[in-house]
Amino acid sequence: MTKIRVTKQFGFEMSHALTNYDGLCSNIHGHSYKLQITLLGEPLESAGNPKDGMVMDFSVLKKLVKKHIVEPFDHSLMINDIAAHEKLTELGDLYRRQHLVNFQPTTENMVIFIADKLKKLLPEHLELFSVRLYETNNSFAEWFASDNP
């Protein structure tokens, strides 16, 4: 059977700060992230099945990624848990959408985080082929399954 790659694109707004960074990105700032998720699989061959010919229904992929990635990240703040975050916590509701993560929230580390999360959520017959995350229109990081056996 023929293997096919399918890709769905998403967008979300999120802020972050890079702890101990030697430039402007050490300050809290935001991006309009663009996320591309590519799956690899064989199209279903099941005449009469509503999913016949699909690797994965794009609407199913959309629901999965929106629920586990986009909705939690959208309009939130991501910072490394080693940063001085106590004052943000004291501000209460103003900063309730924050993610304290155990890594520097660079685009590179975010694609690893997203890939690890999605691999666990996909049906067994599908592979996560790649994750591409644009931080700006011309800057992105990519994760490929083939590079991470």
C-alpha positions as a Python dict, from the first residue, in 0.01 Angstrom:
ca = {
    (1, 'M'): (0, 0, 0),
    (2, 'T'): (106, 357, -60),
    (3, 'K'): (213, 576, 231),
    (4, 'I'): (71, 930, 230),
    (5, 'R'): (156, 1235, 440),
    (6, 'V'): (-125, 1464, 551),
    (7, 'T'): (-67, 1803, 712),
    (8, 'K'): (-295, 2031, 911),
    (9, 'Q'): (-200, 2386, 1009),
    (10, 'F'): (-299, 2564, 1330),
    (11, 'G'): (-237, 2901, 1487),
    (12, 'F'): (-223, 3035, 1841),
    (13, 'E'): (-100, 3340, 2031),
    (14, 'M'): (137, 3277, 2318),
    (15, 'S'): (396, 3462, 2519),
    (16, 'H'): (716, 3331, 2670),
    (17, 'A'): (1042, 3445, 2822),
    (18, 'L'): (1385, 3282, 2797),
    (19, 'T'): (1544, 3256, 3138),
    (20, 'N'): (1907, 3376, 3151),
    (21, 'Y'): (1904, 3458, 2780),
    (22, 'D'): (2152, 3728, 2673),
    (23, 'G'): (1912, 3930, 2459),
    (24, 'L'): (1566, 4085, 2440),
    (25, 'C'): (1393, 3748, 2453),
    (26, 'S'): (1471, 3729, 2825),
    (27, 'N'): (1170, 3962, 2865),
    (28, 'I'): (814, 3836, 2846),
    (29, 'H'): (702, 3878, 2486),
    (30, 'G'): (454, 3716, 2251),
    (31, 'H'): (432, 3551, 1912),
    (32, 'S'): (165, 3451, 1664),
    (33, 'Y'): (270, 3088, 1634),
    (34, 'K'): (187, 2879, 1330),
    (35, 'L'): (194, 2503, 1386),
    (36, 'Q'): (201, 2235, 1116),
    (37, 'I'): (140, 1871, 1207),
    (38, 'T'): (217, 1605, 946),
    (39, 'L'): (105, 1244, 982),
    (40, 'L'): (217, 943, 781),
    (41, 'G'): (-11, 653, 705),
    (42, 'E'): (-198, 449, 450),
    (43, 'P'): (-535, 567, 323),
    (44, 'L'): (-819, 350, 451),
    (45, 'E'): (-945, 104, 190),
    (46, 'S'): (-1298, 30, 298),
    (47, 'A'): (-1566, 85, 35),
    (48, 'G'): (-1874, 243, 186),
    (49, 'N'): (-1692, 357, 499),
    (50, 'P'): (-1728, 735, 541),
    (51, 'K'): (-1351, 755, 602),
    (52, 'D'): (-1263, 553, 290),
    (53, 'G'): (-954, 697, 120),
    (54, 'M'): (-840, 898, 423),
    (55, 'V'): (-520, 866, 623),
    (56, 'M'): (-700, 1052, 902),
    (57, 'D'): (-1006, 1271, 881),
    (58, 'F'): (-877, 1629, 899),
    (59, 'S'): (-1160, 1717, 1138),
    (60, 'V'): (-1047, 1444, 1380),
    (61, 'L'): (-687, 1570, 1363),
    (62, 'K'): (-812, 1925, 1417),
    (63, 'K'): (-1007, 1828, 1731),
    (64, 'L'): (-710, 1636, 1873),
    (65, 'V'): (-453, 1912, 1821),
    (66, 'K'): (-687, 2191, 1927),
    (67, 'K'): (-777, 2012, 2252),
    (68, 'H'): (-426, 1912, 2356),
    (69, 'I'): (-204, 2186, 2211),
    (70, 'V'): (-379, 2493, 2072),
    (71, 'E'): (-644, 2557, 2337),
    (72, 'P'): (-411, 2516, 2637),
    (73, 'F'): (-137, 2730, 2476),
    (74, 'D'): (-349, 3003, 2319),
    (75, 'H'): (-325, 3337, 2502),
    (76, 'S'): (-101, 3191, 2770),
    (77, 'L'): (247, 3245, 2908),
    (78, 'M'): (515, 2974, 2903),
    (79, 'I'): (820, 3007, 3125),
    (80, 'N'): (1088, 2778, 3256),
    (81, 'D'): (1009, 2663, 3609),
    (82, 'I'): (1357, 2774, 3722),
    (83, 'A'): (1260, 3136, 3649),
    (84, 'A'): (1139, 3365, 3928),
    (85, 'H'): (771, 3293, 3868),
    (86, 'E'): (637, 3340, 4221),
    (87, 'K'): (534, 3701, 4155),
    (88, 'L'): (330, 3596, 3851),
    (89, 'T'): (146, 3341, 4063),
    (90, 'E'): (70, 3612, 4322),
    (91, 'L'): (-109, 3817, 4053),
    (92, 'G'): (-379, 3550, 4042),
    (93, 'D'): (-638, 3562, 3763),
    (94, 'L'): (-438, 3806, 3554),
    (95, 'Y'): (-184, 3529, 3485),
    (96, 'R'): (-391, 3214, 3532),
    (97, 'R'): (-305, 3085, 3184),
    (98, 'Q'): (57, 3004, 3242),
    (99, 'H'): (268, 2699, 3177),
    (100, 'L'): (565, 2637, 3402),
    (101, 'V'): (774, 2389, 3206),
    (102, 'N'): (1096, 2208, 3291),
    (103, 'F'): (1272, 2337, 2979),
    (104, 'Q'): (1372, 2664, 2819),
    (105, 'P'): (1062, 2756, 2612),
    (106, 'T'): (1243, 2800, 2282),
    (107, 'T'): (1071, 2706, 1959),
    (108, 'E'): (1308, 2409, 1933),
    (109, 'N'): (1208, 2275, 2275),
    (110, 'M'): (842, 2345, 2209),
    (111, 'V'): (842, 2123, 1898),
    (112, 'I'): (993, 1840, 2103),
    (113, 'F'): (727, 1891, 2370),
    (114, 'I'): (446, 1895, 2110),
    (115, 'A'): (582, 1588, 1928),
    (116, 'D'): (614, 1388, 2250),
    (117, 'K'): (258, 1478, 2349),
    (118, 'L'): (103, 1400, 2009),
    (119, 'K'): (285, 1068, 1957),
    (120, 'K'): (101, 931, 2261),
    (121, 'L'): (-240, 1046, 2133),
    (122, 'L'): (-236, 913, 1778),
    (123, 'P'): (-402, 587, 1672),
    (124, 'E'): (-154, 299, 1635),
    (125, 'H'): (-184, 282, 1257),
    (126, 'L'): (-56, 641, 1218),
    (127, 'E'): (288, 790, 1264),
    (128, 'L'): (373, 1145, 1355),
    (129, 'F'): (595, 1238, 1061),
    (130, 'S'): (686, 1595, 1154),
    (131, 'V'): (606, 1900, 1363),
    (132, 'R'): (690, 2246, 1234),
    (133, 'L'): (643, 2550, 1457),
    (134, 'Y'): (680, 2903, 1321),
    (135, 'E'): (768, 3161, 1584),
    (136, 'T'): (764, 3437, 1323),
    (137, 'N'): (683, 3440, 950),
    (138, 'N'): (1042, 3350, 864),
    (139, 'S'): (1171, 3158, 1169),
    (140, 'F'): (1068, 2803, 1256),
    (141, 'A'): (1187, 2480, 1413),
    (142, 'E'): (1108, 2131, 1287),
    (143, 'W'): (1095, 1786, 1442),
    (144, 'F'): (1107, 1478, 1216),
    (145, 'A'): (1038, 1123, 1333),
    (146, 'S'): (1317, 996, 1104),
    (147, 'D'): (1569, 1208, 1296),
    (148, 'N'): (1446, 1076, 1633),
    (149, 'P'): (1426, 696, 1621),
}
